[in-house]
């Protein structure tokens, strides 16, 4: 898929998310504001609640909604709920402000002329409240377009996919591919709503010759909001329940491995694949797999063993990799009904890295060698490494590491650049990253055997394999196909040459003879 086509596709997903959210927010805000107008004592608690939602960071809202079982975890549903919550405050404020500005004398005059409550609302309150209400709608829409970029972090798609992909691969072009269309959509939506407001506010002549304010705008808004919600939910449900949902974590290698798994399934079977890449950490992906929100992703055996199964690292030795795979395979099958496939052929362990110049000047070859110097150094680690069982706390204890200040937490993809630029002095990267030789970084050997083996293995829901047994043969064809050098080269093609992940994977599959036409059903 070309970049231009993907931008159009992601823009459509983005617009759909915003349309559904604004539609739902209107369906809630319109009747609620009318109820508050008649019961003013409701205003304070309702607006306080809406204000409280606005004070919570948007990424935290998305994260919290992932844990609500009724929302289905990752995907469009929690994203739409989060966007709806964020749109409520400006909509409510606009509607309530507009309705409050209608002079009481005009409403009384309407009553005196024999108008009932609905007629007063339609002919007097609604037209006069329109400017403030439309201002609230414009603010809510622009906010939703902006916040919707974060929805990509929980697999809801949209233009945020490019932004998170660009952060993971340190690619400004990808970031701009998401940011610029999102800004254009926000500006276009604001301009369009402004034009709609002017159209609705344009007076027209009655038979009596007097100006006729806009009519039925309240009903039209409700109808349009309902249509947006129904259309959006319908399109969401049509995305193919039988598609295989592949996930990945949010760094370059995981994007490549997720795409490799997806292309392999598409090539060797007639099944369609839905990609949900860049979803974050191990816990989110594992939970999504267990609850059927994802069907497969590529994990690392050491991560599965320590972070998911909560087991201590195995005793270092020549048989450790086979032992940890076998134990993980058995435990995942018994406890989670998940199948752990054999290794793709390479291990990607944590890499404790320093600058080559520092390593040569100080004679550093192992992590133990660096221990004497770390009290004067600053460290930077990815969010997951700082919190996982086989991460920073255990490493610091095993080696007695101390730093000049608490380690800085940042996106994993940014740690390499931070180290090369001298902003930090030690990081925990991954051994297959293509930036290591390019940025002249030095890997320190884990001389005390802290890290377990981290072989890359596909993990698939057993229920999906029972329903689609052809998946087994397709995924088995990937066993042993990759080595560390190849994985490092593929990572470098994405990170350094800025090639699209899809193109890199497709070229490699063609080179090793994995590319073939899908069988006909």
C-alpha positions in Angstrom: 0.0 0.0 0.0 1.4 3.4 -1.0 1.8 6.1 1.6 -0.8 8.3 -0.2 -3.4 5.6 -0.2 -2.7 4.7 3.5 -3.1 8.4 4.4 -6.5 8.4 2.8 -7.5 5.2 4.5 -6.3 6.5 7.9 -8.0 9.8 7.3 -11.3 8.0 6.7 -10.8 6.0 10.0 -10.0 9.3 11.8 -13.1 11.0 10.4 -15.3 8.0 11.3 -14.0 8.1 15.0 -14.7 11.8 15.2 -18.1 11.6 13.6 -19.3 8.8 15.9 -18.0 10.6 19.0 -19.5 13.9 18.1 -22.8 12.2 17.2 -22.9 10.5 20.6 -21.9 13.6 22.4 -24.7 15.6 20.7 -27.2 12.9 21.5 -26.2 13.3 25.2 -25.6 17.0 25.4 -28.8 18.3 23.6 -31.4 16.7 25.9 -29.2 17.1 28.9 -28.8 20.9 28.4 -32.6 21.2 27.9 -33.1 19.3 31.2 -30.6 21.5 33.0 -32.4 24.6 31.7 -35.6 23.5 33.4 -33.8 22.3 36.5 -30.9 24.8 37.0 -29.7 23.1 40.2 -28.4 20.2 37.9 -26.0 22.6 36.2 -23.3 22.6 38.9 -22.8 18.9 39.4 -23.1 18.1 35.6 -20.6 20.7 34.6 -18.3 19.7 37.5 -18.3 16.1 36.2 -17.6 17.2 32.6 -14.8 19.5 33.9 -13.3 16.6 35.8 -13.1 14.5 32.7 -11.3 17.3 30.9 -8.6 17.5 33.6 -7.7 13.8 33.1 -4.9 13.5 30.4 -6.3 12.0 27.3 -3.9 9.1 27.2 -4.8 8.2 30.7 -8.5 8.2 29.7 -7.7 5.8 26.9 -5.7 3.6 29.2 -8.4 3.5 31.9 -11.1 2.6 29.4 -9.1 -0.4 28.3 -9.8 -2.1 31.6 -13.6 -1.8 31.3 -14.8 -5.2 30.1 -18.0 -3.9 28.6 -16.0 -1.7 26.2 -14.2 -4.7 24.6 -10.6 -3.5 25.3 -8.6 -2.3 22.4 -10.2 -1.0 19.2 -12.7 1.6 18.3 -15.2 1.3 21.2 -13.0 2.6 24.0 -11.7 5.2 21.6 -15.2 6.5 20.8 -16.2 6.6 24.4 -13.1 8.6 25.3 -13.6 11.1 22.5 -17.3 11.4 23.5 -16.4 12.2 27.1 -13.9 14.9 25.9 -16.5 16.5 23.5 -19.2 16.8 26.2 -17.9 19.8 28.1 -17.6 22.3 25.2 -20.9 21.1 23.8 -22.7 21.5 27.1 -21.1 24.9 27.8 -22.1 26.2 24.4 -25.7 25.0 24.6 -26.2 26.2 28.2 -24.6 29.5 27.5 -26.7 30.0 24.4 -29.9 29.1 26.2 -29.1 31.3 29.1 -28.6 34.3 26.9 -32.2 34.2 25.6 -34.1 37.0 27.3 -36.9 35.8 29.6 -39.1 38.5 28.2 -39.0 37.0 24.7 -40.0 33.6 26.1 -42.9 35.2 28.0 -43.9 37.1 24.9 -44.0 33.8 23.0 -46.2 32.2 25.6 -48.5 35.2 25.5 -48.9 34.7 21.8 -50.1 31.2 22.4 -46.9 29.2 21.7 -46.4 26.1 23.7 -43.0 25.0 25.2 -41.8 23.2 22.1 -42.7 26.1 19.8 -41.0 28.6 22.1 -37.9 26.3 21.9 -38.1 26.0 18.1 -38.9 29.6 17.2 -37.3 31.6 19.9 -34.7 29.8 22.1 -33.0 27.7 19.4 -32.3 30.5 16.9 -30.9 32.8 19.6 -28.9 30.1 21.2 -27.4 28.9 17.8 -24.2 31.0 17.8 -23.1 29.9 21.2 -24.1 26.3 20.5 -22.2 26.2 17.2 -19.2 27.7 18.9 -19.3 24.8 21.4 -19.7 22.3 18.5 -16.7 23.7 16.7 -14.5 23.5 19.8 -15.6 20.0 20.5 -14.9 18.9 16.9 -11.5 20.4 16.8 -10.6 18.8 20.2 -11.9 15.4 19.0 -9.8 15.6 15.8 -6.7 16.3 17.9 -7.4 13.7 20.6 -8.3 11.0 18.1 -4.7 10.8 17.1 -4.0 9.1 20.5 -6.6 6.4 19.6 -4.0 4.6 17.6 -2.3 3.7 20.8 -5.1 1.3 21.6 -5.6 -0.1 18.1 -8.4 2.2 16.9 -6.5 3.3 13.8 -6.7 6.8 12.4 -3.9 9.3 11.6 -2.2 8.7 15.0 -0.9 5.4 13.5 1.7 7.5 11.5 2.6 9.5 14.6 3.2 6.6 16.8 5.0 4.8 14.0 7.2 7.8 13.4 8.1 8.1 17.1 8.9 4.4 17.3 11.2 4.6 14.2 12.4 8.2 14.8 11.0 9.2 11.4 9.9 12.8 11.1 8.3 12.0 7.7 5.9 9.5 9.3 5.1 12.0 12.1 4.2 14.7 9.6 2.2 12.2 7.6 -0.1 11.9 10.6 0.1 15.4 12.0 -0.5 17.5 8.8 -3.6 15.7 7.6 -5.0 15.8 11.2 -4.4 19.5 11.3 -6.0 19.9 7.8 -9.1 17.9 9.0 -9.4 20.1 12.1 -9.2 23.3 10.1 -11.6 22.1 7.4 -14.1 20.9 10.0 -14.0 24.3 11.8 -14.4 26.1 8.5 -17.3 23.9 7.5 -19.1 24.3 10.7 -18.6 28.0 10.5 -20.2 28.1 7.1 -23.1 25.9 8.4 -23.6 28.4 11.2 -23.8 31.3 8.8 -26.2 29.4 6.6 -28.5 28.5 9.5 -28.4 32.1 10.8 -29.3 33.6 7.4 -32.8 35.3 7.7 -35.5 34.4 5.2 -38.8 36.2 4.6 -42.1 35.0 6.1 -45.3 35.7 4.5 -45.6 38.6 7.0 -42.4 40.1 5.7 -40.5 39.7 8.9 -37.3 37.7 9.3 -37.6 34.0 9.8 -34.9 32.5 12.0 -33.5 29.0 11.3 -36.1 26.3 11.9 -35.8 22.7 13.0 -32.0 23.0 13.6 -32.4 21.1 16.9 -34.2 18.3 15.2 -31.7 18.3 12.3 -28.8 18.1 14.7 -30.4 15.1 16.5 -31.1 13.3 13.2 -27.5 13.9 11.9 -26.0 12.8 15.2 -28.1 9.6 15.2 -27.1 8.9 11.5 -23.4 9.4 12.3 -23.6 7.0 15.2 -25.7 4.3 13.3 -23.4 4.6 10.3 -20.3 4.4 12.3 -21.3 1.4 14.3 -22.5 -0.3 11.2 -19.2 0.2 9.5 -17.4 -0.9 12.6 -19.4 -4.2 12.6 -18.7 -4.7 8.9 -15.0 -4.8 9.4 -15.0 -8.6 9.2 -15.5 -10.7 12.3 -13.6 -13.6 10.6 -10.5 -11.5 10.0 -7.4 -12.5 11.9 -6.3 -9.7 14.2 -2.6 -9.3 14.5 -1.0 -7.0 17.1 2.4 -5.7 17.9 4.3 -3.6 20.4 5.4 0.0 19.6 8.9 -0.3 18.3 10.4 -0.9 14.9 11.2 -4.6 15.2 7.7 -5.4 16.5 6.1 -3.5 13.6 8.2 -5.6 11.2 7.4 -8.9 13.0 3.7 -8.0 13.1 3.7 -7.2 9.4 5.6 -10.5 8.7 3.0 -12.5 10.5 0.2 -10.7 8.7 1.7 -11.0 5.2 2.5 -14.7 5.8 -1.2 -15.4 6.7 -2.5 -13.4 3.8 -0.1 -15.2 1.4 -0.7 -18.8 2.6 -4.4 -18.7 3.4 -7.5 -17.0 2.1 -8.1 -15.3 5.4 -8.1 -11.5 5.8 -5.9 -9.8 8.4 -6.6 -6.8 10.5 -3.5 -5.1 11.7 -3.4 -3.4 15.2 0.2 -2.4 15.5 2.1 -0.2 17.9 -0.2 -1.0 20.9 2.2 -0.5 23.7 3.5 -3.0 26.2 3.5 -6.7 26.9 0.6 -6.6 29.4 -1.8 -4.9 27.0 -1.1 -7.3 24.2 -1.3 -10.4 26.4 -4.6 -9.3 27.9 -6.0 -8.5 24.5 -5.0 -12.0 23.3 -6.5 -13.7 26.3 -9.8 -11.9 25.9 -10.1 -12.4 22.1 -9.5 -8.8 21.1 -6.4 -9.9 19.3 -5.6 -13.3 17.7 -1.8 -13.3 17.5 1.4 -11.3 18.0 5.1 -12.0 18.3 6.5 -12.2 21.8 9.9 -13.0 23.3 10.3 -16.0 25.5 12.1 -14.3 28.3 9.5 -11.6 28.5 6.7 -14.2 28.5 8.4 -16.2 31.3 9.3 -13.3 33.6 6.7 -10.6 32.8 3.6 -12.8 32.2 4.2 -16.0 34.0 6.1 -14.2 36.8 8.9 -16.8 37.0 12.5 -16.3 37.9 15.1 -16.3 35.1 16.4 -19.8 34.4 19.9 -20.8 35.3 22.3 -19.7 32.5 23.5 -22.5 30.3 23.5 -24.0 26.8 20.1 -25.5 27.3 18.4 -22.4 28.8 16.7 -21.2 25.6 15.1 -24.6 24.8 14.1 -25.1 28.4 12.4 -21.7 28.7 10.6 -22.2 25.4 9.3 -25.6 26.4 8.1 -24.4 29.9 6.5 -21.3 28.4 4.8 -23.3 25.7 3.3 -25.7 28.3 2.3 -23.0 30.7 0.6 -20.8 28.1 -1.4 -23.7 26.8 -2.5 -24.8 30.2 -3.2 -21.4 31.8 -4.3 -19.3 28.8 -5.3 -21.6 26.0 -2.6 -19.9 23.9 -0.2 -21.6 21.5 3.5 -20.6 21.6 5.1 -21.4 18.2 8.8 -22.3 17.8 11.3 -19.4 17.5 11.5 -17.4 14.3 15.2 -18.1 14.6 16.7 -15.2 16.5 17.0 -13.8 20.0 16.5 -10.1 20.8 17.8 -9.6 24.3 18.0 -6.4 26.2 21.2 -4.5 25.3 22.9 -2.3 27.9 24.5 0.3 25.7 27.0 3.1 26.1 28.8 5.3 23.5 31.7 3.6 21.8 34.0 6.5 22.7 33.2 6.1 26.4 33.7 2.3 26.2 37.1 2.7 24.5 38.3 5.5 26.8 37.2 3.7 30.0 37.9 0.1 28.9 34.3 -1.0 29.2 33.3 -4.5 28.0 30.8 -5.7 30.5 28.0 -4.3 32.6 30.2 -4.9 35.7 32.9 -2.7 34.1 30.5 0.2 34.0 29.4 -0.1 37.6 32.3 2.1 38.9 31.4 4.9 36.6 27.5 5.0 36.8 27.4 7.2 39.9 28.5 10.1 37.6 26.2 9.0 34.7 22.6 9.6 33.7 20.5 6.7 32.4 17.5 6.6 30.1 15.1 3.6 29.8 11.9 2.8 28.0 8.7 2.9 30.1 8.3 -0.9 30.1 11.9 -1.7 31.1 11.5 0.5 34.2 8.5 -1.4 35.4 8.8 -5.1 34.3 10.1 -7.9 36.5 13.2 -8.5 34.4 13.9 -4.8 34.0 15.7 -2.0 35.7 15.1 -2.8 39.4 16.5 -6.3 39.2 19.4 -5.2 36.9 20.4 -2.5 39.4 20.3 -4.9 42.3 22.2 -7.6 40.4 25.0 -5.3 39.4 24.8 -2.6 42.2 24.1 0.1 39.7 23.7 3.7 41.0 23.3 6.8 38.9 23.6 10.5 39.4 19.9 11.0 39.2 16.9 8.6 38.8 16.8 7.2 35.2 14.9 9.2 32.7 11.9 7.4 31.2 11.2 7.9 27.5 9.9 6.1 24.4 12.2 3.2 23.6 12.9 4.5 20.1 14.2 7.8 21.4 16.7 6.3 23.9 19.3 5.5 21.1 19.3 9.1 19.9 19.4 10.4 23.4 22.5 8.3 24.1 24.3 9.3 20.9 23.5 13.0 21.6 25.0 12.8 25.1 21.7 13.5 26.8 22.1 10.2 28.8 25.1 7.9 29.3 23.6 4.4 29.4 20.4 2.9 28.0 18.7 -0.5 27.7 18.0 -1.1 24.0 17.6 -4.3 22.1 20.4 -6.3 20.5 18.9 -6.4 17.0 18.4 -2.7 16.6 20.0 -1.3 13.4 20.9 2.0 15.1 23.6 0.4 17.3 26.4 0.3 14.7 25.2 3.5 12.9 25.2 5.6 16.0 28.4 4.1 17.2 27.0 2.5 20.4 28.7 -0.2 22.4 26.9 -3.3 23.8 28.1 -4.2 27.3 28.1 -8.0 27.9 25.7 -9.3 30.6 28.5 -11.0 32.5 26.4 -12.0 35.5 23.7 -13.6 33.4 20.8 -11.4 34.5 18.7 -11.5 31.3 17.0 -14.7 30.3 16.9 -15.9 26.6 14.5 -13.8 24.5 13.7 -15.8 21.4 11.1 -14.3 19.2 8.0 -16.6 19.0 4.6 -16.1 17.5 1.8 -16.6 20.1 -1.7 -17.4 18.7 -5.1 -18.1 20.4 -5.7 -21.8 20.3 -9.4 -21.2 19.6 -8.5 -19.4 16.3 -6.2 -22.3 15.3 -9.0 -24.8 15.9 -11.3 -22.7 13.8 -8.7 -22.1 11.1 -6.3 -25.0 11.2 -4.6 -23.7 8.0 -2.9 -21.1 10.1 -0.6 -23.6 11.7 1.2 -24.5 8.5 1.4 -20.9 7.4 3.0 -19.8 10.7 5.2 -22.8 10.9 6.9 -21.8 7.6 8.4 -18.9 9.5 10.2 -21.1 12.0 14.0 -20.5 12.0 13.8 -18.1 9.1 15.5 -15.1 10.7 18.8 -14.6 12.4 20.2 -11.7 14.4 22.1 -10.2 11.5 19.0 -10.3 9.2 16.7 -8.8 11.8 19.2 -6.0 12.5 19.4 -5.3 8.7 15.6 -5.2 8.4 15.4 -2.9 11.4 18.0 -0.6 9.8 16.2 -0.5 6.5 13.2 1.0 8.4 15.0 3.1 10.9 17.8 4.5 8.7 16.7 4.2 5.1 13.1 5.2 6.1 11.6 2.4 3.9 8.0 1.4 4.7 7.7 -1.6 6.9 5.4 -3.3 4.4 7.9 -3.0 1.6 10.8 -4.2 3.7 8.9 -7.3 4.8 7.6 -8.1 1.3 11.0 -7.8 -0.2 12.6 -10.1 2.4 9.8 -12.7 2.0 10.3 -12.7 -1.7 14.1 -13.1 -1.3 13.7 -16.2 0.9 10.9 -17.8 -1.1 8.0 -17.2 1.3 6.0 -15.1 -1.1 3.3 -17.0 -3.0 -0.2 -16.5 -4.2 -3.0 -17.4 -1.7 -4.8 -20.7 -2.4 -8.2 -20.5 -4.0 -11.2 -21.6 -1.9 
